[in-house]
Amino acid sequence: MTDTELPPIDVNGMAHVNLTVSSFSAALEFYDQLLPFFGLKKVMETETFAYWVGGRTALAIQRCAPEYSREVFVQARVGLHHLCFRAREHDDIDAAARFLKEIGAKIIRGPQAGEWAPGYYYVLFEDPDGIRLEICHVPGRGLLKEGVSFNNASKDY
């Protein structure tokens, strides 16, 4: 059997995402508020790294190298465009938006409906480095439902 004949595997979600930040203390303060609200628990913190786990995922932040400390996130640059958490309920998006306003997060859009899948509902916001984050809810099987496809008519990703 060659490598091309191996059967595919079925992954069980995204294990973790690690974001490099220029303002570690501001990012730590932000994520220390946001991630517990999203149900993640901080399991590690050092002077340069923090790690939260929950909801079949994990998120880490780490301090950037000193030579990059004046840089900010640029969404159209090579690399991460944005990171999206999936909420269990439609109302969770409204609750998240209220919470984001409470903590002074910069909200880009939402909460509002999106065109990408039937019932898509989201809020898009930024962390202190301007890294774009989203939380969305898609009812049912979303794009995995028979006969449903991704709608990319909107270029507003």
C-alpha distance (Angstrom), angle and dihedral (degrees) to the residues before:
residue distance angle dihedral
M1 . . .
T2 3.82 . .
D3 3.80 126.0 .
T4 3.81 90.5 -102.1
E5 3.81 90.2 58.0
L6 3.81 95.7 54.0
P7 3.80 113.7 115.9
P8 3.82 114.6 -112.6
I9 3.78 120.4 -104.9
D10 3.80 125.6 -127.4
V11 3.82 109.8 -127.3
N12 3.79 119.1 -147.3
G13 3.81 101.0 -137.5
M14 3.79 131.4 -66.3
A15 3.80 110.7 -49.4
H16 3.79 98.2 -154.9
V17 3.77 147.6 -26.9
N18 3.80 121.6 -144.9
L19 3.81 117.4 -156.0
T20 3.79 122.1 -163.7
V21 3.80 110.8 -144.7
S22 3.79 133.4 -167.7
S23 3.80 96.4 -150.9
F24 3.78 102.2 46.3
S25 3.81 96.7 174.8
A26 3.84 93.4 50.1
A27 3.80 91.1 44.8
L28 3.80 91.7 48.2
E29 3.81 91.2 51.9
F30 3.82 90.9 48.1
Y31 3.81 97.1 46.7
D32 3.83 91.7 41.5
Q33 3.80 86.1 63.8
L34 3.81 100.7 35.1
L35 3.78 103.2 44.3
P36 3.83 98.5 50.9
F37 3.83 86.7 50.1
F38 3.83 86.7 54.8
G39 3.82 89.6 50.1
L40 3.81 99.1 -101.5
K41 3.80 121.2 134.2
K42 3.79 123.6 -145.8
V43 3.80 107.8 -120.9
M44 3.81 99.9 170.6
E45 3.79 138.8 25.0
T46 3.80 131.3 172.0
E47 3.81 131.5 159.4
T48 3.80 90.2 -85.2
F49 3.82 106.7 24.3
A50 3.82 140.3 44.7
Y51 3.82 129.5 -179.4
W52 3.82 131.3 -164.9
V53 3.83 126.0 -171.8
G54 3.80 133.3 -165.4
G55 3.78 144.9 99.0
R56 3.83 93.7 48.6
T57 3.80 91.3 -60.0
A58 3.77 143.0 70.6
L59 3.76 135.8 -148.4
A60 3.78 127.9 -155.3
I61 3.77 132.4 -173.6
Q62 3.75 124.7 -160.8
R63 3.78 134.1 -175.0
C64 3.80 113.8 -103.6
A65 3.79 123.0 -122.7
P66 3.83 111.4 -82.2
E67 3.80 93.8 -110.5
Y68 3.84 89.5 62.6
S69 3.82 97.9 45.2
R70 3.83 93.4 108.9
E71 3.80 94.1 52.2
V72 3.80 125.6 100.4
F73 3.77 132.1 -159.8
V74 3.81 116.5 -79.3
Q75 3.79 110.5 -163.4
A76 3.82 96.7 -158.0
R77 3.82 93.7 50.1
V78 3.80 122.2 101.9
G79 3.80 109.2 -78.4
L80 3.76 132.4 34.5
H81 3.81 116.4 18.6
H82 3.80 96.8 -178.8
L83 3.77 141.0 -39.4
C84 3.79 122.3 -125.6
F85 3.80 129.3 -160.5
R86 3.80 118.2 -157.1
A87 3.80 117.6 -131.0
R88 3.80 122.8 -151.4
E89 3.81 96.2 -137.6
H90 3.80 138.0 34.7
D91 3.82 90.5 -126.2
D92 3.81 90.2 56.6
I93 3.81 88.2 71.7
D94 3.80 92.2 57.0
A95 3.81 90.1 46.7
A96 3.81 90.5 49.4
A97 3.82 91.3 50.6
R98 3.81 91.0 51.2
F99 3.80 90.2 48.7
L100 3.81 92.5 47.8
K101 3.82 89.8 53.3
E102 3.82 89.7 49.2
I103 3.80 92.8 55.0
G104 3.81 92.9 43.3
A105 3.80 97.3 -112.8
K106 3.79 117.4 165.5
I107 3.82 106.3 -109.9
I108 3.81 113.2 -156.5
R109 3.82 98.5 -176.4
G110 3.73 139.4 -8.7
P111 2.78 164.7 -54.2
Q112 3.78 83.1 -119.3
A113 3.78 145.5 121.9
G114 3.79 118.9 -83.7
E115 3.78 127.3 -152.6
W116 3.81 98.2 -137.7
A117 3.82 96.8 92.3
P118 3.82 136.0 1.3
G119 3.80 109.6 -78.2
Y120 3.82 94.6 7.3
Y121 3.82 108.7 163.9
Y122 3.79 123.9 175.0
V123 3.78 153.1 150.7
L124 3.82 121.4 -139.3
F125 3.81 119.5 -155.7
E126 3.82 143.4 155.5
D127 3.78 136.3 -118.0
P128 3.85 120.6 -136.0
D129 3.83 91.4 -81.9
G130 3.80 90.9 51.5
I131 3.82 92.6 -106.7
R132 3.79 105.7 158.0
L133 3.79 116.9 -121.9
E134 3.77 130.3 178.3
I135 3.76 137.2 -171.9
C136 3.79 116.7 -159.5
H137 3.76 142.0 174.1
V138 3.80 123.5 -148.0
P139 3.81 114.4 -178.7
G140 3.78 123.5 -130.2
R141 3.78 118.3 -16.5
G142 3.80 93.3 -21.9
L143 3.79 111.6 -166.6
L144 3.80 91.0 -1.3
K145 3.79 91.5 67.4
E146 3.79 113.4 108.5
G147 3.81 111.4 -95.3
V148 3.82 95.7 14.7
S149 3.78 121.5 115.3
F150 3.78 137.3 179.2
N151 3.79 111.7 -85.2
N152 3.77 109.4 -143.8
A153 3.82 95.3 169.4
S154 3.79 87.1 112.4
K155 3.80 112.5 67.1
D156 3.81 88.0 -164.7
Y157 3.82 97.6 110.2
